[in-house]
Amino acid sequence: MKAQVALPAKLISVFEGKADVRGAYGGRGSGKTRSFAKMAAIKGYIYGKQGIAGQILCARQFMNSLDDSSLEECKRAIEEEPFLLDYYEVGDKYIKSKDGLIWFSFAGLDRNINSVKSKGRILLCWVDEAEPVTEGAWQILEPTLREEGDDWNAELWVTWNPVRKTSPVETRYRFSPNDLVKIVQLNWKDNPKFP
């Protein structure tokens, strides 16, 4: 099956080819969050159609409840695409594929970073609003994504609004010379849906 989805043009290169880390930084109104939510659902769809089971982990530094998570953004992104809506069952507090292979989970990194270590079969982890994520959290999260074995490569996705040039997300990813780290700047002018 082939499907065409609309993304800000700058994000196309981020999602092409192989990567360990994919991300975007910039101001509000850029479409970062909705685009990454949609691509997470698409990535889950692709895995599921290949018979690969696992979870899409959506994390933020601060999450006291599902109301503070990316759940609603993921729901809206799925509802925009008929093929995704056919594939996923979307409930009040969950998203899972109808074939039982893919499920979304949500975690706060400030209080529960060690609980992330116990999550099995993470296909990808998207950290939204990543600016305040601590160096300690990244040091636990990254190895957790590589725990499935030598041939496994769960991707890390990061989106954030820059505040401090010295924040860990900036120093680790924005300025990384690694070709497997694909990061772009995205602002409201790059979002064709911005009014």
N, C-alpha and C positions, 0 to 999 in steps of 0.2 A: 504494500500500500504506500502511496505517496500522499503527503499532505503539505500544504503551504500555510505557514503562520507568519503573521506580521511581527517584526521586531524592529527596534531602532537600527538603522544601517550599521552603526558602529559596533553593534554586538555580534554581527555575523562572523567576524574573524575570531571572536572569543569562543564561539561554539563550534568552530571548524577544527577538524583534526584531533590529535591526541594532546592531552594536557593533564597535569596533576592538579593545577589550581586554575580556576576561571573566575573572573571577577570584574566588577565595575565600581567606580567611585565617582562622586559628583554631587550636585545639588538636588534639591527636591524638585519633583515634577519631571524627572528625566525618564521615567518608565523602568528604572532598574528593578524595583521589587516585583512588579507585575511580570516583566519579561523573564526574570529568573524563576519565578513561581511557575510560569508556563513551561519553561524549558525543563524544570525539574519533573513536572508531570509528563512531559514528552519523553524524557530519559527513562522514567519509570515504565511508560508504555512500551518503549523499545526493548527494555530488559524483559518485561513480561511476555511480549510476543516472541522473544527468543527462548522462553522457558526458564529464565533466570529469576530466582526468588530473592527478595530482600527488602530493605527499607530505605526510604528517602528521609534522612534526618534533617529537620529544619531547626536551626538553633539561633539563639540570640544571647547576648550576655545577660540581660535581665528579662526574666519571664516568670511572673508569679502565678499566672494561670494561662489557660488557652487563649483568653482575651488579649494577652500580651504577645501572642505568637504570630506566626505567618499563616495560620490556618485559614483565616478568611480570605487572604490574598490568594492562596492556592486554590480555594474553592472557586473564587471569581475567575481565575485563569482557566480552570478546567471547564467552567460553564461557557466560556467564550468559544470553545472548540468542540463541535459535535462529536468528533471521533474520540476525544478525551472523555466527554460526558458519557458516551456509550461504554467506555472501558472501565471507568471508576464508579464506585459507589460512594456518594458523598453524604455523610450524616452530619448531625449537629456538632459532634465532637470528634469526627474521624474522617479519613479518606483512605480507601483501600480499593484495590482492583477487584472486579467481579470474579476473576479467576483465582483469587486468593494468593497470588504471587507477590504482589507489591503492596506495601502499606507505608503511609506517612507517619512519622513520629516527630514530636516537638519537645525541645529541651532548652532550659536556661543553663547557661554555663557558669554563672556566678555562684550558685548554690549547689548545683548538681553535676559539676564537671566529672566527678568520679563515677557517677551513674552512667555517663556516656561510655565509659570503658566496658561496661557490662552489656552494652547493646550489640547484638550479633547481626552479622550480614548487612552492614551498611553499604549500600550501593553508591550513594553520594551524600555528602553533607553540605548543606547550604547555610552559611552563617550570614544572616541579614543584620543590618545595623551593627556592623562589626567594629566600628570605631572604638568602643570601650572595652573590647575583649582583651583580657590580660595576656601577658607573655606566658604565664603559667598555664592558662587555659589552652593556648596554642600548643604548648609543649606536651600536653596530655592528649589533645584532640588529634593532632597529625599522626602520631604512631598508632592510635586506635583505628584510623582509617586504613592502615596497612597491615592489620593483624590477620587477615584471611589467608595469607600465604604469599609465596614469591610471585605467583602469576596473577595476583589480585591487585587491582589498582583503583580503589574507591577515590573518586574525585572530591576535592574540596572546592566549594564555590563561596565567594565572599562579595558582599555588597555593602557599601558604607558611604556616609557623608563625611568627608574629611574635616577634622577640627584641629588636630595636633600633628605636626610633621613627625613627631617622635613617637606616635602611638605604634604599638606592635604591628597592627595591620598594615600601616604605611611602610615601616622599615622591613617587614618580612615579605610583602607581596608587591606593593606599588612600584618599588624600585628594584625588584629582583631581576638579575641578568639571565635567569634560567629561562630557556626557550619553552619549557613546559609550564610556565606561569604566564597566563594570558590575561592581562588586565588592561582595561580601557577607561578613559574618562568619559562620563556621560552627563549631560546637563539638559535643562528643559528645551533648549534649542534643537537637541538631537531627537526629541520625542515628537513624532508626527501627530500624535493624538493630543498633544498639549494645546489647550484652547488659546 
